[in-house]
Amino acid sequence: QTLDALEDQTSDKNFKVVVHGLTNYLQAGASFSEALTHYPTVFDTLYINMIKAGESGGQLGETAARLASFLEDAAKLIRKVKSAMSYPVIVLCIALGIATAMILFIVPVFGDMFADFGAKLPAPTQFLINMSDGLKAYGIFVLAFAVVAFIAFNKWKKTAVGAYQMSTFALNMPVIGELNRKVATSRFARTFAQLLKSGVPILQAMDIVSGATGNKVFERVILEARATIEQGEPLSKALVQHSCFPKLLVHMMAAGEKTGKIDEMMQNIADFYDDEVETMLSGLTSLIEPLLMIFLGVIIGGIVISMFLPIFKMGEVVGG
């Protein structure tokens, strides 16, 4: 009945088909977790294993509510990061577009005018005119190269080596690297906490959470830690061997092992790092905005001043 109501209420046609399919599998005698496995592109291993654990413990409703809350918190964090990072990208694209338009359409007008004078142009002005001529002559080749390079780069970063290298770069970038590290730590802690609360065994939880951080470096480290746990070492000792995880998380993990409340400690860690990410994003946004305005002013202003330099010099000659 719940799925029937959900099917009636949802406006997404694709998801409506999925819900209808789940209903059919349940009517055929499958469990809810078994039904979910038929739609791996919609429900990943995190969904399925949490639901399976909820079914085993007779707490399916509570587990589903916990999963919904977890997904909402995770989505909220990602939205905040994307929102903060999209602003500088948009401004940079606008600056690039304006600068390109000026070089292609405005600079040539000044170039033709200065050519009639026959005088030697200042270096910045001559540089812009040469750039304009170059873009007009070879712009199509530059654009084609950029498109090919972009496609090749996207294919490369989807390979195992490329994905790992990009993850390493993301963690080592100045300032942004620290933000990425905190986001990955938060996602690890929150996902791990929810899996343990739902009754998923630690080793299985480590398998699932390895792919939930969004970073291949963290994924490899988590799987290495899992292998250490399998040999009989406590979780905190397995994590302390890797510099990816902050000491605070390791200490809280050790405290959770002593008290038998690892899930609560990990939930607290996730909340803490969510707050850290939000604070860091606010600081970065307030810092980036004026820097971008300065950058935009330097680029556009530099082009305008460079084009008017010969006119200023002519004015000085006439005035002299």
C-alpha positions in Angstrom: 0.0 0.0 0.0 2.9 2.4 0.8 4.5 1.8 -2.6 1.1 2.2 -4.3 0.7 5.6 -2.6 4.2 6.5 -3.5 3.6 5.5 -7.2 0.5 7.7 -7.3 2.2 10.7 -5.7 5.5 10.8 -7.7 5.7 12.9 -10.8 8.9 11.4 -12.1 7.9 8.9 -14.8 11.1 6.9 -14.5 10.9 6.6 -10.8 7.2 5.7 -11.1 8.3 2.7 -13.3 10.8 1.7 -10.6 8.2 1.9 -7.8 5.8 -0.2 -9.9 8.5 -2.8 -10.5 9.3 -3.0 -6.7 5.6 -3.6 -6.0 5.5 -6.4 -8.5 8.6 -8.1 -7.0 7.1 -7.8 -3.5 3.8 -9.4 -4.7 5.9 -12.2 -6.2 7.3 -13.0 -2.8 10.6 -11.2 -2.8 11.8 -9.2 0.3 12.1 -5.4 0.0 15.9 -5.6 -0.1 15.8 -8.3 -2.8 13.5 -6.1 -4.8 15.9 -3.2 -4.6 18.7 -5.3 -6.0 16.9 -5.3 -9.4 17.5 -1.5 -9.7 21.3 -1.1 -9.0 21.4 2.3 -10.9 18.8 3.7 -8.5 19.6 1.9 -5.2 23.3 1.3 -4.4 24.8 -1.2 -1.9 24.3 1.4 0.9 20.5 1.4 0.5 20.2 -2.3 0.0 22.4 -3.4 3.0 20.8 -0.9 5.4 17.3 -2.2 4.3 18.5 -5.8 4.6 19.8 -5.2 8.1 16.5 -3.5 9.0 14.5 -6.5 7.8 16.7 -8.9 9.8 16.3 -6.9 13.0 12.5 -6.3 12.4 13.1 -2.5 12.3 12.5 -1.8 8.6 10.4 1.4 9.3 13.0 2.8 11.6 15.8 2.0 9.2 14.0 3.5 6.3 13.5 6.7 8.3 17.1 6.8 9.3 18.2 6.2 5.7 16.0 9.1 4.6 17.5 11.4 7.2 21.0 10.3 6.3 20.4 11.0 2.6 18.9 14.4 3.3 21.9 15.4 5.4 24.4 14.1 2.7 22.5 15.9 -0.1 22.5 19.1 2.0 26.2 19.0 2.4 26.9 18.4 -1.3 24.5 21.2 -2.2 26.4 23.6 0.0 29.8 22.7 -1.5 28.5 22.9 -5.1 26.8 26.2 -4.4 30.0 27.7 -3.0 32.2 26.3 -5.7 29.9 27.2 -8.6 30.1 31.0 -8.0 33.8 31.4 -8.9 33.5 29.1 -11.9 30.6 31.2 -13.3 32.5 34.5 -12.7 35.6 33.1 -14.4 33.6 31.9 -17.4 32.0 35.3 -17.7 35.4 37.0 -17.4 36.9 34.7 -20.1 33.9 35.3 -22.4 34.1 39.1 -22.1 37.8 39.1 -22.6 37.6 36.9 -25.6 34.8 39.0 -27.1 36.8 42.2 -26.6 39.9 40.6 -28.2 38.0 39.3 -31.2 35.8 42.3 -31.9 37.0 45.4 -30.2 40.7 45.1 -30.4 40.8 44.8 -34.2 38.9 48.1 -34.6 41.6 49.8 -32.5 44.3 47.9 -34.4 43.1 49.1 -37.8 42.9 52.7 -36.5 46.5 52.5 -35.0 47.8 51.0 -38.3 46.9 54.2 -40.1 49.1 56.2 -37.8 52.2 54.1 -38.6 53.7 54.7 -35.2 55.3 52.1 -33.0 52.7 50.8 -30.5 53.3 50.2 -26.8 54.2 46.6 -26.0 50.8 45.8 -24.2 48.8 47.1 -27.1 50.9 45.2 -29.7 50.6 42.1 -27.6 46.8 42.3 -27.7 46.7 43.0 -31.4 48.9 40.0 -32.1 46.7 37.9 -29.8 43.6 39.1 -31.7 45.2 38.3 -35.1 46.3 34.9 -33.8 42.8 34.0 -32.5 41.2 35.0 -35.7 43.6 33.0 -37.8 43.9 29.9 -35.5 40.9 30.2 -33.2 39.1 27.3 -34.8 42.1 25.1 -34.3 42.5 26.3 -30.7 38.9 25.5 -30.0 39.1 22.1 -31.6 42.2 21.3 -29.6 40.4 22.4 -26.4 37.4 20.2 -27.1 39.6 17.2 -27.9 41.7 17.8 -24.8 38.6 18.2 -22.6 37.1 14.9 -23.9 40.4 13.1 -23.5 40.8 14.4 -20.0 37.3 13.3 -19.0 38.0 9.8 -20.3 41.3 9.7 -18.5 39.9 10.7 -15.2 37.3 7.9 -15.4 40.1 5.3 -15.6 41.4 3.7 -12.3 44.7 5.6 -12.6 43.1 8.9 -13.6 40.5 8.8 -10.8 43.1 8.1 -8.2 45.4 10.9 -9.4 42.5 13.3 -9.5 41.5 12.3 -5.9 45.1 12.8 -4.8 45.2 16.2 -6.4 41.8 17.2 -4.8 43.3 16.4 -1.4 46.5 18.3 -1.9 45.2 21.5 -3.4 45.9 24.6 -1.3 42.9 25.4 0.9 40.5 23.5 -1.2 42.3 20.3 -0.4 41.5 20.7 3.3 37.9 21.3 2.4 37.8 18.1 0.3 39.4 16.2 3.2 36.8 17.4 5.7 33.9 16.5 3.3 35.3 13.0 2.7 35.7 12.5 6.5 32.2 13.7 7.2 30.8 11.3 4.5 32.8 8.4 5.9 31.7 9.0 9.5 28.1 9.6 8.7 27.7 6.6 6.4 29.6 4.3 8.8 27.4 5.5 11.7 24.2 4.8 9.8 25.3 1.3 8.7 26.3 0.3 12.2 23.1 1.7 13.7 21.2 -0.4 11.2 23.0 -3.6 12.3 25.4 -4.0 9.4 28.6 -5.9 10.5 31.8 -3.8 10.7 33.6 -5.5 7.8 30.7 -5.3 5.5 30.1 -1.7 6.6 33.8 -0.9 5.6 33.2 -2.4 2.2 30.2 -0.3 1.6 31.5 3.0 3.1 34.7 2.8 1.0 32.7 3.9 -2.0 30.7 6.5 -0.2 33.4 9.1 0.4 33.6 10.2 -3.2 37.4 10.1 -3.1 39.6 7.2 -4.4 42.4 7.8 -2.0 40.0 7.4 1.0 38.5 4.4 -0.7 41.8 2.6 -0.9 42.8 3.6 2.6 39.4 2.3 4.0 39.9 -1.0 2.2 43.4 -1.3 3.6 42.1 -0.6 7.1 39.4 -3.3 6.5 42.1 -5.8 5.8 43.9 -4.9 9.0 40.6 -5.3 11.0 40.2 -8.7 9.4 43.5 -9.7 10.9 42.2 -9.0 14.4 43.2 -5.4 14.9 40.8 -2.8 16.4 39.2 -0.3 14.0 41.0 2.7 15.6 44.4 1.0 15.3 43.7 0.2 11.6 42.8 3.9 10.9 45.7 5.5 12.8 48.1 4.0 10.3 46.8 6.3 7.6 47.2 10.0 7.5 44.0 10.6 5.5 42.0 10.4 8.7 42.3 13.2 11.2 43.5 12.3 14.7 40.2 13.5 16.2 38.3 10.8 14.3 40.7 8.1 15.4 40.5 9.2 19.1 36.7 9.3 18.9 36.7 5.9 17.3 38.9 4.5 20.1 36.6 6.0 22.7 33.6 4.4 20.9 35.3 1.0 20.9 35.8 1.3 24.7 32.2 2.3 25.4 30.6 0.2 22.7 29.1 3.3 21.0 31.1 3.6 17.8 28.0 4.6 15.9 27.2 7.5 18.2 30.8 8.7 18.1 30.9 8.6 14.3 27.6 10.5 14.2 29.1 13.2 16.4 32.2 13.3 14.2 30.1 13.7 11.1 28.1 16.6 12.7 31.3 18.2 13.7 32.9 18.1 10.3 29.7 19.2 8.6 29.9 22.4 10.8 33.6 22.7 9.9 32.8 22.5 6.2 30.0 25.1 6.5 32.3 27.4 8.4 35.1 26.9 5.9 32.8 27.5 2.9 31.5 30.8 4.4 35.1 31.9 4.9 36.1 30.9 1.4 33.1 32.6 -0.2 33.8 35.9 1.6 37.4 35.7 0.5 36.8 34.6 -3.1 34.2 37.2 -4.0 36.5 40.3 -3.7 39.4 38.4 -5.2 37.3 37.5 -8.2 36.1 41.1 -8.6 39.8 42.2 -8.5 40.7 39.6 -11.1 37.8 40.6 -13.4 38.8 44.2 -13.1 42.4 43.5 -13.9 41.6 41.5 -17.0 38.9 43.8 -18.4 40.7 47.0 -17.2 44.0 45.7 -18.6 42.6 45.3 -22.0 40.9 48.7 -22.0 44.0 50.5 -20.8 46.2 48.7 -23.3 44.1 49.8 -26.2 44.0 53.4 -25.0 47.8 53.7 -24.3 48.6 54.8 -27.9 45.9 57.5 -27.7 47.3 58.7 -24.4 50.8 58.9 -25.9 49.5 60.8 -28.9 47.8 63.3 -26.6 51.1 63.8 -24.8 53.0 64.4 -28.1 50.3 66.9 -29.3 50.3 68.6 -25.9 54.1 68.8 -25.9 
